[in-house]
């Protein structure tokens, strides 16, 4: 169990010394140095909402433990325009927004056809688009021997918190954990051994039933708007064959337990935390996102997922503590985005909005006029194009963008439409413009950026969605726990870009470049300003 800061005043005072030095603040009286942390841990729970900590009662496992012993910021924000997994993961340890990291959407994230997946084949993934540095780079600058392990079910969840470093980075594909040729030429023996244990295939034919008694769940298990009206009642059965279960495991809670088990095995095999200098562990858990999309954030399925995740995370922290002393471990927890209620759920307003009727004819017209698609792409409100090539062909792209903006603004459920010119001219107090500015690099070529009205989400499928900048998509928890942390619930707004600078201050390392975030004072054992 990660200790509370009150458990050891000497550890707390020593942590304050490191933090104050990096922040340029005077040392508190009586503070004495001590052995620094030997392991920093980032846990990302994909689509975790802050209310999940409390809406199901007191959680007895890892989530509940961190909530009670850590510095908890329930008003954390992924404070940018497109709340996707890829840009969200890139913010945590870089301390920078998408406008700086160059990771704008899931499609403009980690996919890399120049790489292949080891042992399972197919196009791979890499951080080739990522710009700048992240915490692991800062740690290696101070200590070239710093070690890292990053693990996720999703490639982008494993890759983007690390930055561009070539290091042990693994994700799940086609029934096993693997990596791409960006990182290695072959899988190490320990990864092959873990895959060879057959943990995934052993779940074939298993039924997912609620962990608790039916009376523990306030949510009805009879909502036909879930999962497109198919298989929305417990139990949910996994296929009976190995290939089938490998394709379905993403949507049942056990994927998180497998990810945590793989990460713990890697910690032991790579001897993370065994040195006197700090190492870094990153674990991104993706099942909350998969279940949230399929059944919605207000479903009995999501309730059961959080209950199970809480217990597995408690097991993981206990097991990690048996390997790395808890008094030398610091941990951050957050989410890459939130999620809106399932459209169609009783009591909800809004729904799904699509611009296909505008974008598809526009793409066809551009291709017909210029002999190709000219990079026209629309994802979650951003219409990108090869603006330079269009200008070379004599197109007045400013007028083109203005024309598109007028057409889109006239469509139902649209709140704002920006062009490059109107975004530059928007007043500082415009919150939507502010988030688009944080999102778009100066050299990204685009024509319009669109904001739907609150309650309306992009997409046409029967799933719960995120991606917009409305509050339930932007708001995420931020938790920092470990020795020296001032525990409590801190309601002030913070950002996920604050996590990297905070961990850097706690580890005694400096960012290699300016960051958009700043260290969280309470997490450093300091009072609020």
C-alpha positions as CSV (number, residue, x, y, z in Angstrom):
1,X,0.0,0.0,0.0
2,X,1.3,3.5,-0.9
3,X,1.8,5.3,2.5
4,X,0.2,8.6,3.3
5,X,2.5,11.5,3.8
6,X,1.6,11.7,7.5
7,X,3.1,8.2,8.1
8,X,6.6,9.5,8.0
9,X,7.4,13.2,8.6
10,X,11.0,12.8,7.8
11,X,10.2,11.4,4.3
12,X,7.7,14.2,3.7
13,X,10.2,16.9,4.8
14,X,12.9,15.5,2.5
15,X,10.5,15.5,-0.5
16,X,9.8,19.1,0.2
17,X,13.5,20.0,0.0
18,X,13.7,18.5,-3.6
19,X,10.5,20.2,-4.6
20,X,11.4,23.6,-3.2
21,X,14.8,23.6,-4.9
22,X,13.3,22.9,-8.3
23,X,10.6,25.5,-7.8
24,X,13.0,28.2,-6.5
25,X,11.2,28.3,-3.1
26,X,12.9,28.6,0.3
27,X,13.4,25.3,2.2
28,X,11.1,24.7,5.1
29,X,12.7,24.7,8.5
30,X,13.8,21.3,9.7
31,X,13.6,19.6,6.3
32,X,16.4,17.0,5.8
33,X,17.4,15.1,2.6
34,X,16.7,11.4,2.3
35,X,17.0,8.7,-0.2
36,X,15.0,9.7,-3.4
37,X,12.3,7.7,-5.0
38,X,13.5,4.7,-6.9
39,X,10.4,4.3,-9.0
40,X,7.8,6.7,-10.6
41,X,4.6,5.1,-11.8
42,X,2.0,6.6,-14.1
43,X,-1.3,4.8,-14.3
44,X,-3.7,5.9,-17.0
45,X,-7.2,4.6,-17.0
46,X,-8.7,5.2,-20.4
47,X,-12.0,7.1,-20.2
48,X,-11.9,7.2,-16.3
49,X,-14.3,9.9,-15.0
50,X,-13.7,11.6,-11.7
51,X,-17.1,10.5,-10.3
52,X,-16.1,6.8,-10.6
53,X,-14.1,7.2,-7.4
54,X,-17.3,7.9,-5.4
55,X,-20.4,7.0,-7.3
56,X,-20.3,3.3,-6.4
57,X,-19.6,3.7,-2.7
58,X,-16.3,3.4,-1.0
59,X,-13.9,1.4,-3.1
60,X,-11.8,-1.0,-1.0
61,X,-9.0,-1.6,-3.5
62,X,-6.4,0.4,-5.4
63,X,-8.6,3.2,-6.7
64,X,-10.1,3.7,-3.2
65,X,-6.6,3.6,-1.6
66,X,-5.2,6.2,-3.9
67,X,-8.3,8.4,-3.5
68,X,-7.9,8.3,0.3
69,X,-4.1,8.7,0.5
70,X,-3.3,10.9,-2.5
71,X,-3.6,14.5,-3.6
72,X,-6.8,14.2,-5.6
73,X,-7.8,16.8,-8.1
74,X,-11.3,15.9,-9.3
75,X,-11.3,18.9,-11.7
76,X,-8.4,17.8,-13.8
77,X,-8.7,18.7,-17.5
78,X,-7.5,17.4,-20.8
79,X,-7.6,21.1,-21.8
80,X,-7.5,20.9,-25.6
81,X,-10.1,20.6,-28.4
82,X,-10.1,17.0,-29.5
83,X,-10.4,14.6,-26.5
84,X,-9.0,11.5,-28.0
85,X,-6.8,8.8,-26.6
86,X,-3.7,9.7,-28.5
87,X,-3.5,13.5,-27.8
88,X,-4.5,12.8,-24.2
89,X,-1.7,10.3,-23.6
90,X,0.8,12.7,-25.1
91,X,0.1,15.4,-22.6
92,X,0.9,13.5,-19.4
93,X,4.6,13.2,-19.2
94,X,5.6,15.8,-21.8
95,X,3.8,18.5,-19.9
96,X,2.7,20.0,-23.2
97,X,-0.5,20.4,-25.2
98,X,-1.2,18.9,-28.7
99,X,-0.1,22.1,-30.3
100,X,3.4,21.3,-29.1
101,X,3.5,17.5,-29.2
102,X,2.0,17.4,-32.7
103,X,-0.3,14.5,-31.7
104,X,-3.7,15.8,-32.8
105,X,-6.2,12.9,-33.1
106,X,-6.1,9.1,-33.0
107,X,-5.7,8.9,-36.7
108,X,-2.9,11.5,-36.5
109,X,-1.3,9.6,-33.7
110,X,1.1,6.5,-33.8
111,X,0.2,4.5,-36.9
112,X,3.4,3.9,-38.9
113,X,3.4,1.8,-42.0
114,X,7.2,2.0,-42.1
115,X,7.3,-0.3,-39.0
116,X,5.9,-3.8,-38.5
117,X,4.7,-5.7,-35.4
118,X,7.1,-8.3,-34.0
119,X,5.9,-11.9,-34.4
120,X,2.3,-11.1,-35.3
121,X,3.0,-9.1,-38.5
122,X,1.1,-6.2,-39.9
123,X,1.7,-2.4,-39.9
124,X,3.2,-1.2,-36.7
125,X,3.2,2.0,-34.7
126,X,5.8,4.5,-33.5
127,X,6.1,7.9,-32.0
128,X,7.3,9.3,-35.3
129,X,4.8,12.2,-35.2
130,X,5.6,13.1,-31.6
131,X,7.7,16.3,-31.1
132,X,9.8,17.3,-28.2
133,X,10.8,15.5,-25.0
134,X,9.0,13.8,-22.1
135,X,9.8,12.8,-18.5
136,X,11.9,9.7,-19.5
137,X,14.2,12.0,-21.6
138,X,14.6,14.3,-18.6
139,X,15.4,11.4,-16.4
140,X,18.0,10.0,-18.8
141,X,19.6,13.4,-19.1
142,X,20.2,13.3,-15.4
143,X,21.0,9.6,-15.2
144,X,21.8,7.7,-18.5
145,X,21.1,4.4,-16.6
146,X,17.4,5.2,-16.0
147,X,15.2,2.3,-17.0
148,X,11.7,2.3,-18.3
149,X,8.8,0.0,-19.0
150,X,5.6,1.1,-20.7
151,X,2.6,-1.2,-21.2
152,X,-0.9,-0.9,-22.6
153,X,-3.6,-2.7,-24.5
154,X,-3.5,0.1,-27.0
155,X,-0.4,1.1,-29.0
156,X,-1.0,4.8,-28.5
157,X,-1.4,4.3,-24.7
158,X,2.0,2.6,-24.4
159,X,3.9,4.8,-26.9
160,X,2.9,8.4,-26.3
161,X,3.6,9.0,-22.6
162,X,7.2,7.9,-23.4
163,X,7.9,10.3,-26.2
164,X,10.4,9.4,-28.9
165,X,12.7,7.2,-26.9
166,X,13.4,3.7,-28.0
167,X,12.8,1.7,-24.9
168,X,10.8,-1.3,-23.6
169,X,7.3,-0.3,-24.9
170,X,4.7,-3.0,-25.4
171,X,1.1,-3.3,-26.4
172,X,-1.5,-5.9,-27.1
173,X,-2.2,-7.1,-30.7
174,X,-3.7,-10.3,-32.0
175,X,-3.8,-12.1,-28.7
176,X,-0.4,-11.2,-27.3
177,X,1.9,-8.4,-26.1
178,X,4.3,-7.2,-28.8
179,X,6.1,-4.1,-30.0
180,X,7.2,-2.7,-33.4
181,X,10.4,-2.5,-35.2
182,X,10.8,1.1,-34.1
183,X,11.7,-0.3,-30.7
184,X,13.4,-3.7,-31.3
185,X,14.2,-6.4,-33.8
186,X,12.9,-9.2,-31.6
187,X,10.8,-9.7,-28.5
188,X,12.9,-10.4,-25.3
189,X,12.6,-13.9,-23.7
190,X,10.4,-12.7,-20.8
191,X,7.8,-11.3,-23.2
192,X,7.7,-14.5,-25.2
193,X,7.5,-16.5,-22.0
194,X,4.5,-14.4,-20.7
195,X,2.7,-14.8,-24.0
196,X,3.5,-18.5,-24.0
197,X,1.6,-18.9,-20.7
198,X,-1.7,-18.6,-22.6
199,X,-3.5,-16.3,-20.2
200,X,-5.7,-14.9,-23.0
201,X,-6.7,-18.2,-24.5
202,X,-7.5,-19.7,-21.1
203,X,-10.5,-17.3,-21.0
204,X,-12.1,-18.8,-24.0
205,X,-15.8,-19.6,-23.3
206,X,-15.8,-17.8,-20.0
207,X,-18.8,-15.7,-19.0
208,X,-18.6,-12.2,-17.6
209,X,-21.1,-12.0,-14.7
210,X,-21.3,-9.2,-12.1
211,X,-18.8,-9.6,-9.3
212,X,-21.2,-8.4,-6.6
213,X,-24.8,-9.3,-5.7
214,X,-27.4,-7.8,-7.9
215,X,-28.6,-5.6,-5.1
216,X,-25.2,-3.8,-5.1
217,X,-25.9,-2.3,-8.6
218,X,-28.3,0.6,-8.9
219,X,-28.2,0.5,-12.7
220,X,-30.8,-1.5,-14.5
221,X,-29.5,-4.3,-16.7
222,X,-32.1,-4.0,-19.4
223,X,-31.2,-1.0,-21.4
224,X,-31.6,-1.8,-25.1
225,X,-29.9,1.4,-26.2
226,X,-26.6,-0.2,-25.0
227,X,-24.3,-2.0,-27.5
228,X,-26.5,-1.2,-30.4
229,X,-29.3,-3.3,-28.9
230,X,-27.3,-6.5,-29.0
231,X,-26.0,-8.5,-26.0
232,X,-26.8,-5.8,-23.5
233,X,-27.8,-8.2,-20.6
234,X,-25.5,-10.1,-18.3
235,X,-23.9,-12.6,-18.6
236,X,-21.6,-11.7,-21.6
237,X,-19.9,-14.7,-23.0
238,X,-16.5,-14.8,-24.6
239,X,-16.0,-17.0,-27.7
240,X,-15.0,-20.6,-27.1
241,X,-12.0,-20.6,-29.4
242,X,-8.6,-18.9,-29.0
243,X,-8.9,-16.7,-32.1
244,X,-12.3,-15.5,-31.1
245,X,-11.4,-14.7,-27.5
246,X,-8.3,-12.7,-28.7
247,X,-10.6,-10.5,-30.7
248,X,-13.2,-10.1,-27.9
249,X,-11.0,-9.7,-24.8
250,X,-10.9,-5.9,-25.2
251,X,-14.5,-5.6,-24.1
252,X,-14.4,-7.6,-20.8
253,X,-12.7,-6.6,-17.6
254,X,-10.0,-9.3,-17.6
255,X,-8.0,-7.4,-20.2
256,X,-6.9,-5.0,-17.5
257,X,-5.9,-7.8,-15.2
258,X,-3.7,-9.3,-18.0
259,X,-2.2,-5.9,-18.6
260,X,-1.3,-5.4,-14.9
261,X,0.1,-8.9,-14.7
262,X,2.3,-8.3,-17.7
263,X,3.5,-5.0,-16.3
264,X,4.3,-6.6,-12.9
265,X,6.3,-9.3,-14.7
266,X,8.2,-6.7,-16.6
267,X,9.1,-4.8,-13.5
268,X,10.6,-7.9,-12.0
269,X,12.4,-9.0,-15.1
270,X,13.8,-5.5,-15.9
271,X,14.6,-4.9,-12.2
272,X,12.8,-1.5,-12.2
273,X,13.1,0.3,-8.9
274,X,16.1,-1.7,-7.8
275,X,18.6,1.1,-8.2
276,X,19.4,4.1,-6.1
277,X,18.3,6.4,-8.9
278,X,14.7,6.5,-10.2
279,X,13.2,4.4,-12.9
280,X,9.8,4.9,-14.7
281,X,6.8,2.6,-15.1
282,X,3.9,3.5,-17.3
283,X,0.7,1.4,-17.3
284,X,-2.3,2.4,-19.5
285,X,-5.5,0.4,-18.8
286,X,-7.9,0.5,-21.7
287,X,-10.9,-1.6,-20.7
288,X,-12.9,1.2,-19.0
289,X,-12.9,2.9,-22.4
290,X,-14.0,-0.2,-24.4
291,X,-16.8,-1.0,-22.0
292,X,-17.8,2.7,-21.7
293,X,-18.1,3.0,-25.5
294,X,-20.1,-0.2,-25.8
295,X,-22.5,0.0,-22.8
296,X,-22.1,3.7,-21.7
297,X,-20.8,5.3,-18.5
298,X,-24.0,4.8,-16.6
299,X,-24.4,1.1,-17.3
300,X,-24.2,-1.8,-14.9
301,X,-21.3,-3.1,-17.0
302,X,-19.3,0.0,-16.3
303,X,-20.1,-0.2,-12.6
304,X,-18.8,-3.8,-12.5
305,X,-15.7,-2.9,-14.5
306,X,-14.7,-0.2,-12.0
307,X,-15.4,-2.6,-9.1
308,X,-13.1,-5.2,-10.6
309,X,-10.5,-2.7,-11.7
310,X,-10.3,-1.3,-8.1
311,X,-9.5,-4.8,-6.8
312,X,-7.0,-5.6,-9.5
313,X,-5.2,-2.3,-9.0
314,X,-5.1,-3.0,-5.3
315,X,-3.4,-6.4,-6.0
316,X,-1.0,-4.7,-8.4
317,X,0.0,-2.0,-5.8
318,X,0.5,-4.7,-3.1
319,X,2.6,-6.8,-5.5
320,X,4.6,-3.9,-6.7
321,X,5.2,-2.9,-3.1
322,X,6.8,-6.3,-2.4
323,X,9.3,-5.6,-5.2
324,X,9.9,-1.8,-4.7
325,X,9.7,-0.3,-1.3
326,X,6.5,1.8,-1.1
327,X,8.4,4.6,0.7
328,X,10.5,4.9,-2.5
329,X,7.5,4.9,-4.9
330,X,5.6,7.8,-6.3
331,X,2.5,7.3,-8.4
332,X,0.3,9.5,-10.6
333,X,-3.1,8.5,-11.9
334,X,-5.2,10.2,-14.5
335,X,-7.3,9.6,-17.7
336,X,-6.8,10.5,-21.3
337,X,-10.4,11.8,-21.6
338,X,-13.9,11.5,-20.1
339,X,-17.1,10.4,-21.9
340,X,-20.5,11.8,-22.6
341,X,-23.7,9.8,-21.6
342,X,-25.0,7.3,-24.1
343,X,-27.2,9.0,-26.6
344,X,-30.7,7.6,-26.2
345,X,-30.4,7.1,-22.5
346,X,-33.6,8.3,-20.7
347,X,-33.1,11.9,-19.4
348,X,-30.3,12.8,-21.8
349,X,-30.5,15.7,-24.2
350,X,-28.5,16.1,-27.4
351,X,-27.3,13.2,-29.6
352,X,-24.9,12.5,-32.4
353,X,-23.9,15.0,-35.1
354,X,-22.2,14.2,-38.4
355,X,-20.9,16.4,-41.2
356,X,-20.6,13.6,-43.7
357,X,-23.1,15.4,-46.0
358,X,-20.7,18.3,-46.2
359,X,-17.3,16.6,-46.1
360,X,-17.9,13.8,-48.6
361,X,-19.1,16.0,-51.5
362,X,-16.3,18.4,-50.7
363,X,-13.7,15.7,-50.8
364,X,-15.1,14.4,-54.1
365,X,-15.1,17.9,-55.6
366,X,-11.5,18.6,-54.6
367,X,-10.3,15.2,-56.0
368,X,-12.1,15.8,-59.3
369,X,-10.8,19.4,-59.6
370,X,-7.2,18.6,-58.6
371,X,-6.5,15.0,-59.5
372,X,-6.4,13.7,-56.0
373,X,-7.8,13.9,-52.5
374,X,-5.4,16.7,-51.5
375,X,-5.2,15.5,-47.9
376,X,-8.8,16.3,-47.1
377,X,-9.7,14.6,-43.9
378,X,-12.3,15.2,-41.2
379,X,-11.9,13.9,-37.7
380,X,-13.8,15.1,-34.6
381,X,-14.4,18.6,-35.8
382,X,-11.1,19.3,-37.6
383,X,-11.2,19.5,-41.4
384,X,-7.6,19.2,-42.5
385,X,-6.2,19.5,-46.1
386,X,-2.9,20.0,-48.0
387,X,-3.4,23.7,-48.0
388,X,0.1,24.4,-49.5
389,X,-0.7,22.1,-52.5
390,X,-4.1,23.8,-53.0
391,X,-2.5,27.2,-53.1
392,X,0.1,26.0,-55.6
393,X,-2.9,25.1,-57.8
394,X,-4.3,28.6,-57.5
395,X,-6.9,28.0,-54.9
396,X,-7.7,30.9,-52.6
397,X,-7.8,28.7,-49.4
398,X,-8.9,31.6,-47.2
399,X,-12.1,32.1,-49.3
400,X,-12.5,28.3,-49.5
401,X,-12.3,28.0,-45.7
402,X,-14.8,30.9,-45.3
403,X,-17.2,29.2,-47.7
404,X,-17.0,25.9,-45.8
405,X,-17.5,27.6,-42.5
406,X,-20.7,29.3,-43.7
407,X,-22.1,26.0,-44.9
408,X,-21.2,24.1,-41.7
409,X,-22.4,26.9,-39.4
410,X,-25.9,26.5,-41.0
411,X,-26.1,22.8,-40.1
412,X,-28.0,21.7,-37.0
413,X,-26.3,21.4,-33.6
414,X,-23.2,23.4,-34.5
415,X,-22.1,26.0,-31.9
416,X,-18.9,27.5,-33.5
417,X,-16.9,27.2,-36.7
418,X,-13.4,28.6,-36.9
419,X,-11.1,29.2,-39.9
420,X,-7.4,29.9,-39.5
421,X,-8.2,33.6,-39.8
422,X,-11.1,33.7,-37.4
423,X,-9.3,31.6,-34.9
424,X,-6.4,34.0,-34.9
425,X,-8.7,36.9,-34.4
426,X,-10.9,35.3,-31.7
427,X,-10.8,37.1,-28.3
428,X,-8.7,35.7,-25.4
429,X,-11.9,35.1,-23.5
430,X,-13.4,32.6,-26.1
431,X,-13.0,29.2,-24.3
432,X,-13.5,27.2,-27.5
433,X,-10.9,29.2,-29.4
434,X,-8.5,28.9,-26.5
435,X,-8.7,25.1,-26.7
436,X,-8.3,25.0,-30.4
437,X,-5.2,27.1,-30.1
438,X,-3.8,24.7,-27.6
439,X,-4.5,21.9,-30.0
440,X,-3.3,23.0,-33.4
441,X,0.5,23.3,-34.2
442,X,1.4,26.3,-36.3
443,X,2.4,24.2,-39.2
444,X,-0.7,22.0,-39.3
445,X,-2.7,22.7,-42.5
446,X,-6.4,22.9,-42.0
447,X,-9.5,24.7,-43.2
448,X,-12.1,24.7,-40.5
449,X,-12.4,23.7,-36.9
450,X,-15.9,22.9,-35.6
451,X,-17.5,22.9,-32.1
452,X,-20.8,21.1,-31.7
453,X,-23.4,22.3,-29.1
454,X,-23.1,20.8,-25.6
455,X,-24.7,17.4,-25.5
456,X,-23.9,16.6,-29.1
457,X,-21.1,14.3,-30.0
458,X,-19.4,13.3,-33.2
459,X,-20.3,10.0,-34.8
460,X,-23.2,7.9,-36.0
461,X,-22.8,4.6,-34.3
462,X,-24.7,3.3,-31.3
463,X,-21.9,3.9,-28.8
464,X,-21.1,6.4,-26.1
465,X,-18.6,8.9,-27.4
466,X,-16.0,11.5,-26.5
467,X,-13.9,13.8,-28.6
468,X,-15.5,17.2,-28.1
469,X,-14.5,19.8,-25.5
470,X,-17.7,19.7,-23.5
471,X,-17.2,19.2,-19.8
472,X,-17.8,15.5,-19.4
473,X,-15.2,14.8,-22.1
474,X,-12.6,17.2,-20.9
475,X,-12.8,16.6,-17.1
476,X,-10.6,13.8,-15.8
477,X,-9.1,12.9,-12.4
478,X,-5.5,13.8,-11.5
479,X,-4.1,11.9,-8.4
480,X,-0.6,12.1,-7.1
481,X,0.3,9.6,-4.2
482,X,3.5,8.7,-2.4
483,X,5.8,10.0,0.3
484,X,5.8,13.7,0.8
485,X,2.4,14.2,-0.8
486,X,-0.1,16.3,1.0
487,X,-3.3,14.1,0.8
488,X,-6.7,15.6,0.3
489,X,-9.3,16.6,-2.2
490,X,-8.3,19.8,-4.0
491,X,-11.2,21.2,-6.1
492,X,-9.2,23.8,-8.0
493,X,-8.9,23.2,-11.8
494,X,-5.6,21.6,-12.9
495,X,-4.4,20.1,-16.2
496,X,-3.0,16.8,-17.3
497,X,0.0,18.8,-18.5
498,X,0.8,19.4,-14.8
499,X,1.6,15.7,-14.2
500,X,5.0,15.6,-16.0
501,X,6.4,18.7,-14.3
502,X,5.1,17.5,-10.9
503,X,6.8,14.1,-11.2
504,X,10.0,15.8,-12.5
505,X,10.1,18.0,-9.4
506,X,9.5,15.0,-7.1
507,X,12.3,13.1,-8.8
508,X,14.7,16.0,-8.8
509,X,15.0,16.3,-12.6
510,X,14.4,19.3,-14.9
511,X,12.3,19.4,-18.1
512,X,14.5,19.8,-21.2
513,X,12.2,22.4,-22.7
514,X,9.4,24.8,-21.6
515,X,6.2,23.0,-20.5
516,X,2.6,24.2,-20.5
517,X,2.0,22.6,-17.1
518,X,3.4,23.4,-13.7
519,X,4.2,21.4,-10.6
520,X,1.2,20.8,-8.3
521,X,2.1,22.3,-5.0
522,X,-0.1,20.0,-2.8
523,X,1.4,17.0,-4.4
524,X,4.9,18.3,-3.5
525,X,3.8,18.7,0.2
526,X,3.4,22.4,-0.1
527,X,0.4,24.6,0.7
528,X,-1.7,26.2,-2.0
529,X,-0.7,29.7,-3.1
